[in-house]
Amino acid sequence: MLFTLVAFIIALGLLITFHELGHYWVARRCGVRVLRFSIGFGRVLFRRTDRQGTEWALSAIPLGGYVKMLDEPQRADASDASEAFNRQPVARRFAIVAAGPVANLLLAAVLYAILNLVGTQEPAAVLAAPPSGTPAAAAGIQAGDRIVGVNGTSVRSWGEARWELLDSLTSGGSIALRVEDEAGVGRDHTLVVEALAIEPDSADLMKEAGLALATPRPMVREIVAGGAAQLAGLQPGDVILAAGPLYEPSAAEFVEFVQGRANEPVSLTVLRSETPVTVELVPQEQVDASGQKVGRIGVMLGADFPMVNVRYGPVESVSRGVARTIDTVWFSLKMMGRMITGDVSVRNISGPVTIADYAGQTARIGLAAYIGFLALISVSIGVLNLLPIPMLDGGHLMYYIIEMLRGKPLPDAWLETGQRVGLGLLAALMGLAFFNDFTRLFS
């Protein structure tokens, strides 16, 4: 719980800081005086005033922030008017407000580029046999096929394939798949799918289409001293090809087979250094947690699955980072639109509880997964703040666009009414997010 909370606070604090830095940097470039740059709430842990007169403050709980700029009522004399935010031309005010969400989108692009440049280990997109009646089966996909292209875009891993397929699976239509069989021979297939609903508790979209990773073969990770496996000569890295009458069993099938043969001779065929080796052993009888007598051979199993290092050069890493950010923005907007039309359930809206849970899960998986999570949430914060809702950056941008068209600002009465409407919309949105969070938590 503490680990999840720390991961969540670090993530949100970092993303909010970049958001406010965007406002600050552009405001300073536009000649606007920034009075205060504050991150978090609660007890102030750090406070400093720089030579430009900006007070920098960091509070104990970094879950919010703001940049306070000089406005005309706050000026000491008329000479300060040129540095007041509200006295700037509308184009400058537009740029200052837009800089926050844009900073989040730029941060996401940078994080995605870093992941592409450093490289990540991911499962290869090797497929299991598609169930009959699924679009993949109808298209002729076979067990062992490896996805190498989706709609003309090359993919290297299962993660990249899932991302390229996500929009097509939710929208429906034809999907052009390029696959290679185990011999490396390429084939082209066309999947015809219906639009699939995105629900928090619905089945995986890839499985619905008949696309699933091939079942990995069990591999010996560790040997228990004195166990049947050590006595028989099994070694770490051995891949289980056969156990008695079972050929290429899954890990669950292998464990069940061994547990049912206590004190009985068992013949195993393992792959060692690309060479099949036959091993004879006798599972030792032990008592499990439920009091049942089972056979054990004294190994810790892992998964033998083809992995690929997804890594790109500097230029391609940047271009792919930008493209991934743009695709995520577009997909987010499409899903929002489908929520409005009722095609996507509003139960997909998540609040801080779900976000904190994902922060903890990705941080436990590893740094690469956590960075990917940060990039995704940074895009979400950027898109959310660009929505034309008063109280958000997008609401202010909407006012400025209207001001450009009218040639003068909106009346104060309109702005006050918009603030009330925006506050109500945000309260309703947060209420729905918390409701969805606690529904998932207790259901």
KAPEPE-V512879 format. One record per pair of residues at least 12 apart in sequence whose C-alpha atoms are under 10 Angstrom apart, sorted by the first residue. I is the first residue (numbers start at 1). J is the second residue. Records with the same first field share a line. If there is no record, write none. Layout:
I->J  J
//
This chain:
1->356  357  360
2->360
3->356  359  360  361  363  364
4->355  356  357  358  359  360  361  362  363  364
5->353  356  357  359  360
6->356  359  360  363
7->356  357  358  359  360  361  362  363  364  370
8->63  352  353  355  356  357  358  359  360  363  374
9->61  62  63  356  359
10->62  63  359  374
11->62  63  355  356  359  370  371  373  374  375  377  378
12->62  63  64  352  355  356  359  374  377  378  381
13->39  40  61  62  63  64  65
14->39  62  63  374  378
15->63  64  103  104  107  108  374  375  377  378  379  381  382
16->39  40  62  63  64  65  66  100  101  103  104  378  381
17->37  38  39  40  62  63  64  65  66  100  103  104
18->99  100  101  102  103  104  105  106  107  378
19->65  66  67  98  99  100  101  102  103  104  105  107  378  381  382  385
20->37  38  39  64  65  66  67  97  99  100  101  103  104
21->37  66  67  99  100  103  104
22->67  95  96  97  98  99  100  101  102  103  104  106
23->37  66  67  68  69  95  96  97  98  99  100  101  102  103
24->36  37  66  67  68  69  96  97  99  100
25->96  99  100  103
26->92  93  95  96  97  98  99  100
27->67  69  83  85  92  93  95  96  97  99
28->52  69  83  96
29->92  96
30->83  85  88  89  92  93  95  96
31->82  83  84  85  88  92
32->69  70  71  80  81  82  83  84  85  86  87  88  92  93  96
33->52  53  54  68  69  70  71  80  82  83  84  85
34->52  53  54  55  67  68  69  70  71  83  84  85
35->49  52  53  54  55  56  67  68  69  70  71
36->48  49  53  54  55  56  57  66  67  68  69  70
37->49  54  55  56  57  58  65  66  67  68  69
38->55  56  57  58  59  62  64  65  66  67  68
39->56  57  58  59  60  61  62  63  64  65  66  67
40->57  58  59  60  61  62  63  64  65  66
41->57  58  59  60  61  62  63  64  65
42->58  59  60  61  62
43->58  59  60  61
44->57  58  59  60  61
45->57  58  59  60  61
46->58  59  60
47->59
54->67  68  69
55->67  68
68->85
69->83  84  85  86
70->82  83  84  85  86  87
71->83  84  85  86  87  88
72->84  85  86  87
73->86
90->397  399  400  401  403  404  407  408  409
91->400  401  404
93->396  397  400
94->393  394  396  397  398  399  400  401
95->397
96->393  397
97->385  386  392  393  394  395  396  397  400
98->382  385  386  393  394  396  397
99->382  393
100->381  382  385  386  393
101->378  379  380  381  382  383  384  385  386  393  394
102->378  379  381  382  383  385  386
103->378  379  382
104->375  376  377  378  379  380  381  382  383  385
105->322  325  326  328  329  375  376  377  378  379  380  381  382  383
106->321  322  325  375  378  379  382
107->321  325  374  375  378  379  382
108->321  322  324  325  326  328  371  372  373  374  375  376  377  378  379  380  382
109->317  318  319  320  321  322  323  324  325  326  375  376  378  379
110->317  318  321  322  325  375
111->318  321  322  325  368  371  372  373  374  375  376  378
112->317  318  319  320  321  322  323  324  325  368  371  372  374  375  376
113->312  313  314  315  316  317  318  319  320  321  322  323  324  325
114->311  312  314  317  318  321  368  371  372
115->310  311  312  317  318  321  367  368  369  371  372
116->309  310  311  312  313  314  316  317  318  319  320  321
117->310  311  312  313  314  315  316  317  318  321
118->309  310  311  312  313  314  317  368
119->308  309  310  311  312  313  317  368
120->307  308  309  310  311  367  368  369
121->157  307  308  309  310  311  368
122->156  157  158  159  160  306  307  308  309  310
123->156  157  158  159  213  305  306  307  308  309  310
124->146  147  148  155  156  157  158  159  160  161  213  214  305  306  307  308  309  310
125->144  145  146  147  148  155  156  157  158  159  160  161  162  179  211  212  213  214  306  307  308
126->143  144  145  146  147  148  157  158  179  180  181  182  211  212  213  214  215  216  305  306  307
127->141  142  143  144  145  146  147  158  179  181  210  211  212  213  214  215
128->141  142  143  144  145  146  210  211  212  213  214  215  216
129->141  142  143  144  145  210  211  212  213  214  215
130->142  143  207  208  209  210  211  212  213  214
131->207  208  209  210  211  212
132->210
133->209  210
134->191  192  193  207  208  209  210  211
135->190  191  192  193  194  208  209  210  211
136->177  189  190  191  192  193  206  207  208  209  210  211  212
137->191  209  210  211
138->189  190  191  192  210
139->177  188  189  190  191  192
140->187  188  189  190  191
141->177  179  181  187  188  189  190  191  210  211
142->179  181
143->181  182  212  213  214
144->179  180  181  182  183  213  214  215
145->178  179  180  181  182  183  184  185  186  187  213  214
146->158  178  179  180  181  182  184  186  213  214
147->160  161  177  178  179  180  181  186  187  188  211
148->160  161  177  178  179  180  186  187
149->161  164  176  177  178  179  180  188
150->162  163  164  165  168  175  176  177  178  179  188  189  190
151->164  165  168  174  175  176  177  178  190
152->175  176  177  178
153->176  177  178
154->177  178
155->178  310
156->307  308  309  310  311
157->306  307  308  309  310
158->212  213  307  308
159->310
160->310
161->177  206
162->205  206  211
163->324  327  328
164->324  327
165->177  205  206
166->205  206  331
167->195  327  328  330  331  334  335
168->192  193  194  195  196
169->191  192  193  194  195  196  197  198  205  206  208  209
170->193  194  195  196  197  198  205  335  344
171->193  194  195  196  197  334
172->191  192  193  194  195  196
173->190  191  192  193  194  195
174->190  191  192  193  194
175->189  190  191  192  193
176->188  189  190  191  192
177->189  190  191
178->190
191->209  210
192->209
193->208  209
194->209
195->343
196->208  209  343  344
197->343  344  345
198->335  343  344  345  346  347  348
199->344  345  346  347  348
200->345  346  347  348  349  350  436  440
201->347  348  440
213->305
214->305  306
215->248  249  250  251  303  304  305
216->248  249  250  251  302  303  304  305  306
217->239  240  241  242  248  249  250  251  254  301  302  303  304  305
218->237  238  239  240  241  248  249  250  251  252  253  254  255  270  300  301  302  303  304  305
219->235  236  237  238  239  240  241  250  251  270  271  299  300  301  302  303  304  305
220->234  235  236  237  238  239  240  270  299  300  301  302  303  304
221->235  236  237  238  239  299  300  301  302  303  304
222->234  235  236  237  238  298  299  300  301  302
223->235  236  297  298  299  300  301
224->297  298  299  300
225->298  299
226->297  298
227->282  283  284  296  297  298  299
228->280  281  282  283  284  295  296  297  298  299
229->279  280  281  282  283  284  296  297  298  299
230->281  297  298  299
231->280  281  282  297  298
232->279  280  281  282  297
233->279  280  281
234->268  270  272  277  278  279  280  281  297  299
235->270  272  299
236->272  299  300  301  302
237->270  271  272  273  301  302  304
238->269  270  271  272  273  274  275  276  277  301  304
239->269  270  271  272  273  274  276  277  301  302  303  304
240->254  268  269  270  271  272  276  277  301  304
241->268  269  270  271  276  277  278
242->254  267  268  269  270  271  278
243->257  258  266  267  268  269  270  278  279  280
244->257  258  265  266  267  268  269
245->257  266  267  268
246->268
247->268  269
248->269  270
250->303
251->301  302  303
254->301
255->295  296  297  301
256->294  295
257->295
258->282  283  284  294  295  296  297
259->283  284  285  286  288  293  294  295  296  297
260->283  285  293  294  295  296
261->282  283  284  285  294  295  296
262->282  283  284  285  286  293  294  295  296  297
263->281  282  283  284  285  286  294  295  296
264->281  282  283  284  285  295
265->280  281  282  283
266->279  280  281  282  283
267->279  280  281  282
268->280  281
281->297
282->295  296  297
283->295  296  297  298
284->296  297  298
285->297
321->375
324->375  376
325->375  376  378  379
326->379
328->375  376  379  380  383
329->376  379  380  382  383
330->383
332->379  380  383  384
333->380  383  384  387
335->348
336->349
346->432  433  436
347->432  433  435  436  437  439  440
348->433  436  437
349->429  430  432  433  434  435  436  437
350->429  430  432  433  434  435  436  437  438  440
351->429  430  431  432  433  434  435  436  437  438
352->430  433  434  437
353->433  434  436  437  438  440  441
354->433  434  436  437  438  440  441
355->373  377  437
358->370  373
359->371  373  374  377
361->373
362->374
382->394
386->398
388->422
389->418  419  421  422  423  425  426
390->415  416  417  418  419  420  421  422  423  424  425  426
391->418  419  420  421  422  423  424  425  426
392->419  422  423  426
395->418  419  422
396->415
399->414  415  418
//
